[in-house]
Amino acid sequence: MKRIFLLLSLCTAYGFTSCESKKEEKEEEIKLLTTSPWLKDTTVTKEYVAQIHAYQHIELRALEKGYLQKIFVDEGQAVTKGQPMFQITPLVYQADLQKSQAEANYVGIEYKNTKSLADSNIVSKNELALSKAKFDKAKAEVSLAQTHLQFTSIKAPFDGIMDHFQGRLGSVVNEGDLLTTLSDNSKMWVYFNVPEAEYLAYKEQAKADNIVNVNLKMANNEVFKYPGVIKTIEADFNNETGNIAFRATFPNPGGLLRNGETGSVLMSVPLKHALLIPQKATFEILEKKYVYVVDNKNVVHQREITIGSEMPDLYVISDGLKGDEKILLEGLRKVKDGDKISYTYQTPKQVIPSLKVYSE
């Protein structure tokens, strides 16, 4: 009986030792690649929601009351400076002009007669001055009538593109009624808001480069082929958002951009002492980003990180990692929090040049 018990004990001990050995072998079988964050100065491309406006965009309104007698243009048409666009019935204003001209002619004759008498010392200088004032007033009335008549013909104040009509042929328009809008799209003003920290980085860059070019990503996610230049920054920050408004000017020779479009401005922002890690070293749980950090006992620990910016194949880390820590680069799906691993290490300078984003 004692012999059987001893035999069982030996078998159990052997089995336990065998299991421990297999467990250790299993742990040693997990040999993965690790690296460290890369601390360096770099440049990232920031994307800002933008509003696109024409260089000139104005409302064309009726300056006189009357019927809309003629429309010389069409909606969406390109017009040139001085081109007739609308005609409001001029009959009343033509009659006013004729009346004013007749009155001016009559007063002019009176003035000439009074001047002739004054030259012969028959009338006083005061009477001559009064006659001259009446004549000047009559000429001013003619000028005013001519202006009112000119206002019945509405011409393009600059080269541009017509918007849709607010009034139709034959309709009655009052003084100040909107007829249409006109846009000069030869160049575009693009407005976007920049946070304070990025504004400061921009100012440093602008000092060094003098001119900072930006690009425009359109609504179809294509980048507009002509770069723009930042020309204006507003005076004050918005206290509620902490942003300040920038304005970039883009050439628009093909007329592709139109007033009121939306898009995104792409601006390069320099970052000093940025902490970079490969995108493939991260994984996501409930919309949060994590990495596996390897401690000095070769045990991996899941840790949440905060992404400051995104670059091709890389993330800029704003919180959650230190520059001297080791992170798991490959085999993220082969381990779990608390696993002990065996690993090989590559420096960031070895890893980053050959990166491609992929899933393990």
JODAKA-V983519 format. One record per residue. RES is the residue in one small letter. SS is DSSP state (hx for helix, st for strand, lp for the rest). PHI is phi in whole degrees, 0 to 359 (* if undefined). D_CENTER is the distance of its C-alpha to the mean C-alpha in Angstrom with 1 decimal. Layout:
[[RES SS PHI D_CENTER] [RES SS PHI D_CENTER]]
//
This chain:
[[m lp * 89.4] [k hx 298 88.2] [r hx 295 87.7] [i hx 295 85.4] [f hx 298 83.4] [l hx 295 83.0] [l hx 296 81.9] [l hx 295 79.3] [s hx 297 78.0] [l hx 296 77.7] [c hx 296 75.8] [t hx 297 73.4] [a hx 298 72.9] [y hx 297 72.3] [g hx 296 69.9] [f hx 296 67.9] [t hx 296 67.8] [s hx 296 66.8] [c hx 296 63.9] [e hx 299 62.7] [s hx 296 62.9] [k hx 294 60.9] [k hx 296 58.2] [e hx 295 58.0] [e hx 297 57.9] [k hx 296 55.0] [e hx 297 53.1] [e hx 290 53.7] [e hx 292 52.7] [i lp 280 49.0] [k st 238 47.9] [l st 236 44.2] [l st 264 41.6] [t st 234 39.9] [t st 209 37.6] [s st 230 35.9] [p lp 299 32.4] [w st 252 31.4] [l st 263 30.5] [k st 200 28.7] [d st 281 26.0] [t st 209 23.2] [t st 230 19.5] [v st 242 17.0] [t st 263 13.7] [k st 266 11.3] [e st 244 8.6] [y st 235 5.8] [v st 297 5.0] [a st 228 2.3] [q st 245 5.1] [i st 254 6.7] [h st 231 9.9] [a st 292 13.0] [y st 302 14.4] [q st 229 17.3] [h st 215 17.6] [i st 232 20.9] [e st 266 23.5] [l st 259 26.9] [r st 239 29.7] [a lp 290 33.5] [l lp 262 35.2] [e lp 221 38.6] [k lp 274 40.3] [g st 161 41.8] [y st 273 41.7] [l st 282 38.9] [q st 279 41.3] [k st 218 39.3] [i st 235 35.8] [f lp 268 35.5] [v lp 233 32.1] [d lp 233 30.5] [e lp 297 27.3] [g lp 79 24.5] [q lp 279 26.7] [a st 277 25.6] [v st 236 27.6] [t lp 249 28.6] [k lp 303 29.2] [g lp 88 32.5] [q lp 288 32.8] [p st 298 34.6] [m st 238 32.7] [f st 225 34.8] [q st 230 38.3] [i st 263 39.7] [t lp 314 43.6] [p lp 263 44.9] [l hx 302 48.5] [v hx 298 48.8] [y hx 284 47.0] [q hx 293 49.2] [a hx 295 52.2] [d hx 299 51.0] [l hx 294 50.5] [q hx 298 54.0] [k hx 297 55.5] [s hx 294 53.9] [q hx 293 55.0] [a hx 296 58.6] [e hx 297 58.7] [a hx 294 57.5] [n hx 297 60.2] [y hx 297 62.8] [v hx 292 61.8] [g hx 296 61.6] [i hx 296 65.2] [e hx 300 66.3] [y hx 296 64.6] [k hx 298 66.4] [n hx 296 69.8] [t hx 296 69.2] [k hx 294 68.3] [s hx 296 71.5] [l hx 292 73.6] [a hx 293 71.9] [d hx 294 72.7] [s lp 265 76.4] [n lp 58 76.2] [i lp 272 77.0] [v lp 243 73.9] [s lp 282 72.2] [k hx 294 69.0] [n hx 295 67.4] [e hx 294 68.1] [l hx 294 66.5] [a hx 296 63.4] [l hx 295 63.2] [s hx 295 63.5] [k hx 295 60.7] [a hx 296 58.4] [k hx 297 59.1] [f hx 294 58.3] [d hx 297 55.0] [k hx 295 54.0] [a hx 296 54.9] [k hx 294 52.8] [a hx 295 49.8] [e hx 295 50.4] [v hx 296 50.3] [s hx 299 47.0] [l hx 295 45.5] [a hx 295 46.8] [q hx 297 45.3] [t hx 296 41.9] [h hx 301 42.2] [l hx 293 43.2] [q hx 297 40.3] [f hx 293 37.9] [t lp 284 39.2] [s st 252 37.7] [i st 257 33.8] [k st 243 32.4] [a lp 292 28.9] [p lp 282 27.8] [f lp 200 25.6] [d lp 295 24.8] [g st 186 22.4] [i st 240 22.1] [m st 287 23.9] [d lp 261 22.8] [h lp 285 25.5] [f lp 282 28.6] [q lp 262 29.3] [g lp 232 33.0] [r lp 248 35.5] [l lp 304 38.3] [g lp 91 41.3] [s lp 282 39.5] [v st 275 40.2] [v st 240 37.4] [n lp 258 37.6] [e lp 301 36.4] [g lp 96 32.7] [d lp 293 32.1] [l st 285 28.8] [l st 258 29.4] [t st 190 26.1] [t st 237 22.7] [l st 228 21.9] [s st 238 18.7] [d st 263 18.6] [n st 260 16.2] [s st 296 17.6] [k st 215 14.4] [m st 239 10.9] [w st 259 9.0] [v st 244 5.2] [y st 256 4.7] [f st 207 4.0] [n st 254 7.6] [v st 237 9.8] [p st 296 13.4] [e hx 301 16.4] [a hx 298 17.8] [e hx 284 14.9] [y hx 298 14.6] [l hx 295 18.3] [a hx 296 18.0] [y hx 298 15.5] [k hx 298 18.0] [e hx 296 20.8] [q hx 294 19.1] [a hx 296 18.4] [k hx 297 22.1] [a hx 283 23.3] [d hx 260 21.2] [n lp 69 20.6] [i lp 241 17.6] [v lp 247 14.7] [n st 274 13.1] [v st 227 9.9] [n st 243 9.4] [l st 238 7.4] [k st 266 8.8] [m st 278 9.7] [a lp 296 11.3] [n lp 271 14.6] [n lp 71 13.4] [e lp 270 14.2] [v st 271 12.5] [f lp 301 12.3] [k lp 285 15.3] [y lp 256 14.4] [p lp 288 12.6] [g st 249 10.8] [v st 232 11.9] [i st 286 10.8] [k st 249 13.1] [t st 220 12.8] [i st 233 12.8] [e lp 297 14.1] [a lp 285 17.7] [d lp 237 17.9] [f lp 279 16.8] [n lp 280 16.6] [n lp 295 20.0] [e lp 281 19.4] [t lp 255 16.4] [g lp 75 16.8] [n st 252 13.2] [i st 230 12.4] [a st 274 9.6] [f st 252 8.3] [r st 228 7.9] [a st 251 7.9] [t st 252 10.4] [f st 243 10.9] [p st 292 14.5] [n lp 219 15.2] [p lp 298 18.9] [g lp 272 19.5] [g lp 72 17.7] [l lp 293 15.9] [l lp 279 12.7] [r lp 231 13.5] [n lp 301 12.6] [g lp 95 11.4] [e lp 293 9.9] [t st 239 7.4] [g st 183 6.1] [s st 223 4.9] [v st 274 4.5] [l st 253 8.3] [m st 234 10.0] [s st 281 13.7] [v st 239 15.2] [p st 287 19.0] [l st 236 21.2] [k st 262 24.8] [h st 55 27.6] [a st 285 25.4] [l st 259 27.6] [l st 252 27.1] [i st 224 28.9] [p st 295 29.1] [q hx 298 27.4] [k hx 287 30.7] [a hx 275 32.4] [t lp 249 30.6] [f st 218 31.4] [e st 239 30.1] [i st 225 32.1] [l lp 51 30.7] [e lp 65 27.0] [k st 246 28.0] [k st 265 28.3] [y st 224 31.7] [v st 228 33.6] [y st 260 37.4] [v st 262 38.6] [v st 260 42.0] [d lp 274 44.3] [n lp 286 47.3] [k lp 255 49.6] [n lp 67 47.6] [v st 256 46.5] [v st 268 43.0] [h st 230 41.1] [q st 288 38.1] [r st 221 35.3] [e st 282 31.9] [i st 233 29.1] [t st 246 25.5] [i st 272 22.7] [g st 275 20.4] [s st 209 18.4] [e st 238 19.0] [m st 233 20.0] [p lp 303 22.0] [d lp 71 25.3] [l st 229 24.7] [y st 244 23.6] [v st 265 23.1] [i st 267 25.4] [s st 262 24.8] [d st 198 28.0] [g lp 114 31.1] [l lp 222 32.4] [k lp 245 34.2] [g lp 293 34.3] [d lp 261 38.1] [e lp 272 38.2] [k st 261 39.0] [i st 234 37.0] [l st 284 38.1] [l lp 260 36.4] [e lp 228 38.3] [g lp 78 40.5] [l hx 298 38.4] [r hx 273 40.0] [k hx 265 43.4] [v lp 232 43.6] [k lp 222 43.2] [d lp 304 42.9] [g lp 97 46.1] [d lp 290 47.2] [k st 264 48.9] [i lp 232 48.0] [s st 247 49.0] [y st 217 46.3] [t st 248 45.6] [y st 242 43.0] [q lp 235 40.6] [t lp 290 38.6] [p hx 304 34.8] [k hx 294 35.3] [q hx 279 37.5] [v hx 278 35.2] [i hx 295 31.6] [p hx 300 32.2] [s hx 253 33.6] [l lp 287 31.2] [k lp 217 30.3] [v lp 287 28.9] [y lp 204 31.7] [s lp 259 33.6] [e lp 285 37.1]]
//
